[in-house]
Amino acid sequence: MKKASFLVLAALLGQAAPAAADTVLGIHAGVDYWATESEGGVANSSNLQSFSFDDRAAQSYFLALEHLVPVLPNVRLQHQNLKSRGDTTLAADFRFADVDFAVGSQLQTELDLTHTDYILYYELLDNALVELDLGVAAKHLQGEVGIQAQSRRALQDVSQWLPLLYLDAKVGLPGTGLDVFASGQATRFQDSHYYDVQAGIGYQLIDNLLVDVRLKLGYRAIDMQLDDLDNLYAELKFNGVFAGIAVHF
């Protein structure tokens, strides 16, 4: 009888072990594919030069670690490739990165505003119906703006840290495997701002003790205004539909 009881107890503990481990430390990872449309302008002064940009595909990746220690925040790292290019005919003389371009010049513009976010957040709500995370983020904006007309080329590097508020929310639709979600980052300082918001619908493709797999489809928009960051002034918008997959161990 004792031996049988021991075997039953061992079996129960074996089944509970993955769930218990998940409550101690959860690992989340994912990738998104974003079809972006871009618009806006840049300059070395507040007198911006508008450019025409081509539509581009952008990819983002994230990794998050969640734990049960109440006073310590969870950690999320995410990386966003954000590039665009286009052609523009100048309607007036334009000077950028100490290079002069004459009126009528045909400019080829390459924009790279790739960035990495370092996020600390707390789970204010975390149950089968509602999840709500709130925290702060440090965005490392690291890229370059290149402008070329025939043999003349201007290149300006961009490397800045931006502090932001971080919010992520999800509401499950019971009995369907579906959920609706919204998340965003925002900051405003002096005459600069940076807003990054997204919303959409998710579907729980796999949900068991070993791994959860969730598919996402939504719309995302970035609106940035940079005022004299590394001598760069910019008003740029990126928006479009995205699809992604997230895995939870």
PEPE-V113368 format. One record per backbone hydrogen bond with DSSP energy under -0.5 kcal/mol. NH is the residue of the N-H (numbers start at 1). CO is the residue of the C=O. Records with the same first field share a line. If there is no record, write none. Layout:
NH = CO, CO
//
This chain:
5 = 1
6 = 2
7 = 3
8 = 4
9 = 5
10 = 6
11 = 7
12 = 8
13 = 9
14 = 10
15 = 11
16 = 12
17 = 13
18 = 14
19 = 15
20 = 16
21 = 17
22 = 18
23 = 19
24 = 20
25 = 21
26 = 66
28 = 26, 64
29 = 247
30 = 62
31 = 245
32 = 60
33 = 243
34 = 32, 58
35 = 241
36 = 34, 56
37 = 239
39 = 237
40 = 51
41 = 235
42 = 49
43 = 233
48 = 46
49 = 42
50 = 48
51 = 40
53 = 38, 51
54 = 85
56 = 36
58 = 34
60 = 32
61 = 79
62 = 30
63 = 77
64 = 28
65 = 75
66 = 26
68 = 24
70 = 68
72 = 69
74 = 121
75 = 65
76 = 119
77 = 63
78 = 117
79 = 61
80 = 115
81 = 59
84 = 111
86 = 109
88 = 107
90 = 88, 105
94 = 101
96 = 99
99 = 96
101 = 94
104 = 90
105 = 102
107 = 88, 105
108 = 148
109 = 86, 107
110 = 146
111 = 84
112 = 144
113 = 82
115 = 80
116 = 140
117 = 78
118 = 138
119 = 76, 117
120 = 136
121 = 74
122 = 134
124 = 122, 132
125 = 132
127 = 130
131 = 170
132 = 125
133 = 168
134 = 122
135 = 166
136 = 120
137 = 164
138 = 118
139 = 137, 162
140 = 116, 138
141 = 139, 160
142 = 114, 140
143 = 158
144 = 112
145 = 156
146 = 110
147 = 154
148 = 108
149 = 152
152 = 149
154 = 147
156 = 145
158 = 143
160 = 141
162 = 139
164 = 137
165 = 186
166 = 135
167 = 184
168 = 133
169 = 182
170 = 131
171 = 180
172 = 129
173 = 178
174 = 172
176 = 173
177 = 173
178 = 173
179 = 202
180 = 171
181 = 200
182 = 169
183 = 198
184 = 167
185 = 196
186 = 165
187 = 194
189 = 192
192 = 189
193 = 225
194 = 187
195 = 223
196 = 185
197 = 221
198 = 183
199 = 219
200 = 181
201 = 217
202 = 179
203 = 215
204 = 177
205 = 203, 213
206 = 213
208 = 211
212 = 248
213 = 206
214 = 246
215 = 203
216 = 244
217 = 201
218 = 242
219 = 199
220 = 240
221 = 197
222 = 238
223 = 195
224 = 236
225 = 193
226 = 234
227 = 225
228 = 226
229 = 232
230 = 228
232 = 229
233 = 43
234 = 226
235 = 41
236 = 224
237 = 39
238 = 222
239 = 37
240 = 220
242 = 218
243 = 33
244 = 216
245 = 31
246 = 214
247 = 29
248 = 212
249 = 27
//
